[in-house]
C-alpha cells in the first residue's frame, strides 16, 4: 500500500512511491516509453512507463489506453524541470497501472481545435481541459476569498429571495413567472433591497447567489444568469463604501495570486498587472471621465473607433468607453457621480446637483471594465417615494422598503461585485462564458 496523493501535493513526495487516481488527459508512445498526462481534479501530472520495468501486458495496455479513461497509477515521484503539468516540474515513474474504465469510441473533445459553439454544447466535458479547469479553480478561490474578507470585517451572510414581487432596477430585464394566486413573481435581479432591511438588524450584511437579467445582449460581458456578492453597510457614505471596495477587491486579487499561481501560469496570465492591485485606487468623477474620453477620442485616428467613443453628458458608459478609460490606469479605478437618469431609483442625489447621484462603479484595468456597481442609498422616505413614482414603479410593492426609512433611518451604502467579471479579469480571458461552469446566455440554456 502506498499513499494516495493529490497531484497538487506531488512536490512533497519526491523520491517516494505514491498512488494517483484520475483520468488520462493525453497519451504519447515512443518505442520503449509511454507518457501519460494524468489529471485528478487537483492538477495535471506526467506519468512515464518504461517497457523494461513493466509486465508486457501492462505496458501494452498503457500504450492503447484511450483519452479520458479512468485509471489508477502507482509510481515513484521524481523532480524534472522539463516535466509538463500543473503545477509541473515533477513526474511519476510508473510501477503499477490499473484501468477503472476504458473509454469506448472516440472521446468528443479530442486534442485538436474545436469551434466555440461545439465546445459550449459539450461544456460538461470542456471543463476537463487544463484552461477551463484552471479558470474554475480560480473562481473557487475567488469565492472563498470573498467570504473570508467579509467574515473577517464584520459582515453577516444573509440569504435573500430569488423569487421577488417587484423589480430592483427597472422592469425591462426581468424573468417573470406565474406565482400561484399571487400574480407574477420575478427572478431576482439583486438581493440589495432585502439587504437594506437586514442592515437595520445586523449593521453589516451581504448576500451571495445567482441573479438574473433578461437583457438581450450578446457581448462578452453579459450572461443572463450570473453570481453576485452584495454587501450592504449601515452608517456608511459614498467615500466609506469606496474604501471598503478597494480593500475587498485587493484581498480577492492577492489571495488568487497566492493560492492560484500554477493555474494563472497555465493560463499564461501576466501577474505583474495583478500585483499592483493594492489600495488606494484612483478616483475620478463622471465629469472628469467624460473629459478624459473626449481627449482620447480627439487623439484617435480610426473613424470606427472614434465613433464608438462618442458620448454626451447624461449617457451611461458602454464597453468601449470603459475599456478606453481603464487603459489610462494600472490598477482599478473608481468613477463616481453618474447622472441620476442612468442609475437606479434608490440612489442618493448629489448635494446641490439633483441631476447627479452618489453612485460609483469600479472599473478593472487592462480594458476589463466594470466589476462593481454601488452607491449611497436614499435615506429619506419622502424622497424615496418621489423616486419610485418618477420611475413608474408600483408604490404598494415597495411599501416595506419605504418603511425602512421611517423607522430608524441612517445613511447607508452598498455594492454588487460580479463574480464572473472578476474571474475573467483575474484570469486574463476574453469572455464571461468561461468564468462559470455552465453559462446561460440569450441563445444558450444547454447543457
Beta strands, then each sheet from edge to edge (+ up, - down):
strand 1: 3-4
strand 2: 17-30
strand 3: 33-39
strand 4: 44-50
strand 5: 70-79
strand 6: 85-86
strand 7: 90-101
strand 8: 156-157
strand 9: 163-164
strand 10: 176-178
strand 11: 184-187
strand 12: 204-212
strand 13: 225-234
strand 14: 282-285
strand 15: 333-336
strand 16: 349-350
strand 17: 353-357
strand 18: 359-364
strand 19: 369-376
strand 20: 412-418
sheet 1: 1+ 2+ 3- 4+ 6-
sheet 2: 1+ 2+ 5- 7+
sheet 3: 8+ 12+ 13- 20+ 19- 18+ 15- 14-
sheet 4: 9+ 11- 10+
sheet 5: 16+ 17-
end
